[in-house]
């Protein structure tokens, strides 16, 4: 297993894979920010964490290598965080949004999401799962539930801890021994299915999860992910689904609470924030990559959606610590 000697087994360092800078929106209450100039930030590289040839890794949050927790980073795999205990007032940041952490809360991060977390004051477990292993081996039903839920989270009640801890012990034992994919798949699948059941019981399903039972909306979400940089009109997506634009908007409003235009704009802004966080990339280049014919159009669009000019947003990013 490549990189198995690292504290967070299976991860390759940012220096090994070539860092990618990724940063998140700054809130005034982010208590672990220190000021930095853009020039200082430009000399830094924020890593893309990589599993290398491994398909799975597990570590405790409190004992893991600080490199893999602190600072702004992305992953090229699925990352599950189970916070079993923490000091008061703890939080972490996913795609520029702050998420408070409660005892025995589980978060699932998707590949390419921007993440930042201060390792201090937190205990629990981190599981890193390669894309192929998660999407093909763990099961299509789990993938459909999580695929488009960018902030999946569930709190585990005390009465259900025993079974999840038992499964986790089995996962860790197999990981420390033979690391057989079929055995790990069985244990991981059971662990995830218990989390899914808990979320259903809580009455707070993952955003859009019910909608994914409609194959048309599954196709729509996949099409947005593929085409959002070049196709902004509702008619394009409606034609792909053999629907009228009016009917498509009715479906998206009832399923996601948003129009198709709002969904496309949200995806554009998320990617724009991620790219602006890459401080060496000119705003002009970002605007063209996102399908805008003129940087001025992108600046107006970004300002209307976020309240910031792109350069102002970038300066706020420069306040983040390494």
C-alpha positions as CSV (number, residue, x, y, z in Angstrom):
1,X,0.0,0.0,0.0
2,X,1.7,3.2,-1.2
3,X,2.5,5.7,1.5
4,X,1.5,3.2,4.2
5,X,4.3,4.4,6.5
6,X,2.7,7.9,6.9
7,X,0.9,8.8,10.1
8,X,-2.3,9.1,8.1
9,X,-1.7,5.9,6.1
10,X,-2.1,6.1,2.4
11,X,-1.9,9.8,1.9
12,X,0.8,11.4,-0.3
13,X,2.1,14.8,0.8
14,X,1.4,17.9,-1.1
15,X,5.1,18.2,-2.0
16,X,5.0,14.7,-3.6
17,X,2.0,15.4,-5.8
18,X,2.3,19.1,-6.5
19,X,0.2,21.4,-4.4
20,X,-3.1,22.9,-5.5
21,X,-4.1,26.1,-3.8
22,X,-7.6,26.1,-2.5
23,X,-9.1,28.4,0.1
24,X,-12.4,29.2,1.7
25,X,-14.5,32.2,2.5
26,X,-13.5,34.0,5.6
27,X,-15.9,34.8,8.4
28,X,-15.1,37.4,10.9
29,X,-15.6,34.8,13.6
30,X,-13.0,32.4,12.2
31,X,-10.8,32.2,15.3
32,X,-7.8,30.6,13.7
33,X,-7.0,33.2,11.0
34,X,-3.8,35.2,10.9
35,X,-3.2,37.9,8.5
36,X,-1.0,37.4,5.4
37,X,-0.4,39.4,2.4
38,X,-1.2,38.1,-1.1
39,X,2.5,38.0,-1.8
40,X,3.0,35.7,1.1
41,X,0.1,33.5,0.0
42,X,1.5,33.3,-3.5
43,X,4.6,31.6,-2.1
44,X,2.5,29.0,-0.5
45,X,0.9,25.9,-2.0
46,X,-2.2,24.3,-0.5
47,X,-2.0,20.6,-1.1
48,X,-4.4,18.3,-2.9
49,X,-4.4,15.3,-0.6
50,X,-4.1,12.0,-2.5
51,X,-4.5,8.4,-1.6
52,X,-2.0,7.3,-4.2
53,X,-2.4,3.6,-5.0
54,X,-4.3,2.9,-1.8
55,X,-8.1,2.4,-1.8
56,X,-8.7,3.0,1.9
57,X,-7.0,4.5,4.9
58,X,-8.1,5.2,8.5
59,X,-6.6,7.2,11.3
60,X,-7.6,8.9,14.5
61,X,-8.1,12.7,14.3
62,X,-6.0,13.4,17.4
63,X,-3.0,11.3,16.4
64,X,-2.9,12.0,12.7
65,X,-0.1,14.0,11.0
66,X,-0.9,17.7,11.3
67,X,-0.1,18.2,7.6
68,X,-3.2,16.4,6.6
69,X,-5.6,18.4,8.9
70,X,-4.5,22.0,9.3
71,X,-4.6,24.5,6.5
72,X,-6.7,24.8,3.4
73,X,-6.8,21.7,1.2
74,X,-8.8,19.5,-1.1
75,X,-9.0,15.7,-1.4
76,X,-9.2,13.5,-4.5
77,X,-11.2,10.9,-2.4
78,X,-14.2,10.6,-0.2
79,X,-13.4,11.6,3.4
80,X,-15.5,10.6,6.4
81,X,-15.0,12.4,9.7
82,X,-16.5,11.0,12.9
83,X,-16.0,13.4,15.8
84,X,-16.4,11.4,19.0
85,X,-15.4,14.2,21.4
86,X,-14.2,17.7,21.3
87,X,-13.7,20.9,23.3
88,X,-16.6,23.4,23.3
89,X,-17.2,25.7,20.3
90,X,-15.5,23.5,17.7
91,X,-16.2,23.8,14.0
92,X,-14.7,23.1,10.6
93,X,-15.1,24.6,7.1
94,X,-16.4,22.9,4.0
95,X,-16.6,24.8,0.7
96,X,-16.4,28.2,2.4
97,X,-19.1,27.4,4.9
98,X,-18.7,27.0,8.7
99,X,-20.1,23.8,10.2
100,X,-20.3,23.5,14.0
101,X,-19.3,20.1,15.4
102,X,-21.3,18.2,17.9
103,X,-20.2,15.1,19.9
104,X,-20.6,11.9,17.8
105,X,-21.3,13.8,14.6
106,X,-20.4,12.4,11.2
107,X,-19.5,14.4,8.1
108,X,-18.9,13.1,4.6
109,X,-16.7,15.2,2.3
110,X,-16.8,14.7,-1.4
111,X,-13.8,14.7,-3.8
112,X,-12.6,18.2,-4.7
113,X,-14.4,20.0,-1.8
114,X,-12.4,22.6,-0.1
115,X,-11.8,21.8,3.6
116,X,-10.1,23.4,6.6
117,X,-10.0,22.2,10.1
118,X,-7.9,23.0,13.2
119,X,-6.9,19.6,14.5
120,X,-6.6,20.8,18.1
121,X,-9.4,20.1,20.6
122,X,-11.0,17.3,18.6
123,X,-11.0,13.5,18.9
124,X,-12.5,10.9,16.5
125,X,-11.8,9.0,13.3
126,X,-11.0,9.9,9.7
127,X,-11.7,7.4,6.9
128,X,-10.4,8.1,3.4
129,X,-11.9,6.1,0.6
130,X,-10.9,6.2,-3.0
131,X,-13.4,7.2,-5.6
132,X,-13.5,3.8,-7.3
133,X,-13.8,1.9,-4.1
134,X,-16.6,4.1,-2.7
135,X,-18.6,4.4,-5.9
136,X,-18.3,0.9,-7.3
137,X,-17.6,-1.5,-4.4
138,X,-19.5,0.1,-1.5
139,X,-22.7,0.3,-3.4
140,X,-24.7,2.3,-5.9
141,X,-27.5,3.0,-3.4
142,X,-25.1,4.7,-1.0
143,X,-23.5,6.6,-3.9
144,X,-26.9,7.9,-5.1
145,X,-27.7,9.2,-1.6
146,X,-24.4,11.0,-1.1
147,X,-23.3,12.0,-4.6
148,X,-25.0,15.4,-4.8
149,X,-25.3,16.1,-1.0
150,X,-22.3,18.4,-0.4
151,X,-22.9,18.7,3.3
152,X,-24.0,15.2,4.4
153,X,-24.0,15.0,8.2
154,X,-25.7,12.9,10.8
155,X,-25.5,12.8,14.6
156,X,-25.2,9.3,16.2
157,X,-27.3,8.9,19.4
158,X,-25.9,7.2,22.4
159,X,-28.2,4.2,21.9
160,X,-26.7,3.4,18.5
161,X,-23.0,3.9,19.3
162,X,-22.4,0.2,20.3
163,X,-23.1,-1.2,16.8
164,X,-21.1,1.5,15.0
165,X,-18.2,1.2,17.4
166,X,-18.2,-2.6,16.9
167,X,-18.1,-2.2,13.1
168,X,-15.4,0.4,13.4
169,X,-13.3,-2.0,15.5
170,X,-13.7,-4.6,12.8
171,X,-12.7,-2.1,10.1
172,X,-9.6,-1.1,12.1
173,X,-8.6,-4.7,12.7
174,X,-8.9,-5.6,9.1
175,X,-7.0,-2.5,8.0
176,X,-4.2,-3.2,10.4
177,X,-4.0,-6.8,9.2
178,X,-4.6,-8.0,5.6
179,X,-6.6,-5.0,4.2
180,X,-8.7,-7.3,2.1
181,X,-11.0,-5.2,-0.1
182,X,-14.0,-7.6,0.1
183,X,-13.9,-7.7,3.9
184,X,-13.5,-3.9,4.3
185,X,-16.3,-3.4,1.8
186,X,-18.7,-5.5,3.9
187,X,-17.8,-3.6,7.2
188,X,-17.8,-0.2,5.6
189,X,-21.1,-0.8,3.8
190,X,-22.7,-1.8,7.0
191,X,-21.3,1.2,8.8
192,X,-22.7,3.6,6.1
193,X,-26.1,1.9,6.0
194,X,-26.5,2.5,9.7
195,X,-25.7,6.2,9.2
196,X,-28.3,6.3,6.4
197,X,-30.9,4.8,8.6
198,X,-30.1,7.3,11.3
199,X,-30.5,10.2,8.9
200,X,-33.9,8.8,7.7
201,X,-35.1,8.4,11.3
202,X,-34.1,11.9,12.1
203,X,-36.5,13.2,9.4
204,X,-33.7,15.4,8.0
205,X,-32.6,13.6,4.8
206,X,-29.7,14.6,2.8
207,X,-30.4,17.6,0.5
208,X,-32.0,16.4,-2.7
209,X,-31.8,12.7,-1.7
210,X,-35.5,12.0,-2.3
211,X,-35.3,13.8,-5.7
212,X,-32.6,11.3,-6.8
213,X,-35.2,8.6,-7.0
214,X,-36.4,10.5,-10.2
215,X,-34.0,9.4,-13.0
216,X,-34.6,12.7,-14.8
217,X,-33.2,14.7,-11.9
218,X,-30.2,12.4,-11.6
219,X,-29.5,13.1,-15.3
220,X,-30.0,16.8,-14.7
221,X,-27.5,17.0,-11.9
222,X,-25.0,15.0,-13.9
223,X,-25.5,17.3,-16.9
224,X,-25.0,20.4,-14.8
225,X,-21.8,19.1,-13.4
226,X,-20.6,18.3,-17.0
227,X,-21.9,21.5,-18.8
228,X,-22.2,24.3,-16.2
229,X,-19.1,26.2,-17.6
230,X,-20.6,26.4,-21.1
231,X,-24.3,26.0,-20.9
232,X,-26.3,28.4,-18.7
233,X,-29.8,28.3,-20.3
234,X,-32.6,26.2,-18.9
235,X,-33.6,25.2,-22.4
236,X,-30.4,23.3,-22.9
237,X,-31.0,21.1,-19.9
238,X,-34.7,20.8,-20.6
239,X,-34.0,19.5,-24.1
240,X,-31.7,16.9,-22.8
241,X,-34.5,15.6,-20.6
242,X,-37.2,16.0,-23.3
243,X,-39.0,18.5,-21.1
244,X,-40.1,22.1,-21.5
245,X,-38.1,24.7,-19.6
246,X,-41.2,25.5,-17.6
247,X,-41.7,21.9,-16.5
248,X,-38.0,21.5,-15.6
249,X,-38.2,24.6,-13.4
250,X,-41.3,23.1,-11.7
251,X,-39.4,19.9,-11.0
252,X,-36.3,21.7,-9.6
253,X,-38.4,24.0,-7.4
254,X,-40.3,21.1,-5.9
255,X,-37.3,18.9,-5.4
256,X,-34.5,21.3,-4.6
257,X,-36.3,24.6,-3.8
258,X,-34.4,26.3,-6.6
259,X,-34.8,27.2,-10.3
260,X,-32.5,25.6,-12.8
261,X,-30.7,29.0,-13.2
262,X,-30.1,29.2,-9.5
263,X,-28.6,25.7,-9.5
264,X,-26.3,26.6,-12.4
265,X,-25.3,29.9,-10.8
266,X,-24.5,28.2,-7.5
267,X,-22.2,25.7,-9.2
268,X,-20.5,28.4,-11.1
269,X,-19.9,30.5,-7.9
270,X,-18.6,27.5,-6.0
271,X,-16.1,26.8,-8.7
272,X,-15.2,30.5,-9.0
273,X,-14.5,30.7,-5.3
274,X,-12.3,27.7,-5.5
275,X,-10.4,29.1,-8.5
276,X,-10.0,32.6,-7.0
277,X,-8.5,30.8,-4.0
278,X,-5.7,29.8,-6.3
279,X,-4.0,33.1,-6.0
280,X,-1.5,32.6,-8.8
281,X,-4.2,32.3,-11.4
282,X,-5.3,35.7,-12.9
283,X,-9.0,36.6,-12.6
284,X,-9.1,37.1,-16.4
285,X,-8.0,33.4,-16.9
286,X,-10.6,32.2,-14.4
287,X,-13.4,34.1,-16.2
288,X,-12.5,32.5,-19.5
289,X,-12.3,29.1,-18.0
290,X,-15.7,29.5,-16.5
291,X,-17.2,30.4,-19.9
292,X,-17.5,34.2,-19.7
293,X,-16.6,36.0,-22.9
294,X,-15.3,39.1,-21.0
295,X,-13.7,39.4,-17.5
296,X,-16.0,42.3,-16.9
297,X,-19.1,40.1,-17.2
298,X,-17.6,37.7,-14.7
299,X,-16.8,40.4,-12.3
300,X,-20.4,41.7,-12.4
301,X,-21.8,38.2,-12.0
302,X,-19.5,37.3,-9.1
303,X,-20.3,40.6,-7.4
304,X,-24.1,40.1,-7.8
305,X,-23.9,36.6,-6.4
306,X,-21.5,37.1,-3.5
307,X,-21.4,40.9,-2.7
308,X,-17.6,41.0,-3.5
309,X,-15.5,41.9,-6.5
310,X,-13.2,38.9,-7.3
311,X,-10.1,40.8,-6.3
312,X,-11.7,41.8,-3.0
313,X,-12.7,38.1,-2.3
314,X,-9.1,37.1,-3.1
315,X,-7.7,39.6,-0.6
316,X,-10.0,38.1,2.0
317,X,-8.5,34.7,1.1
318,X,-5.1,36.1,1.7
319,X,-5.9,36.4,5.4
320,X,-6.1,32.7,5.9
321,X,-3.2,31.0,7.7
322,X,-1.2,28.3,6.0
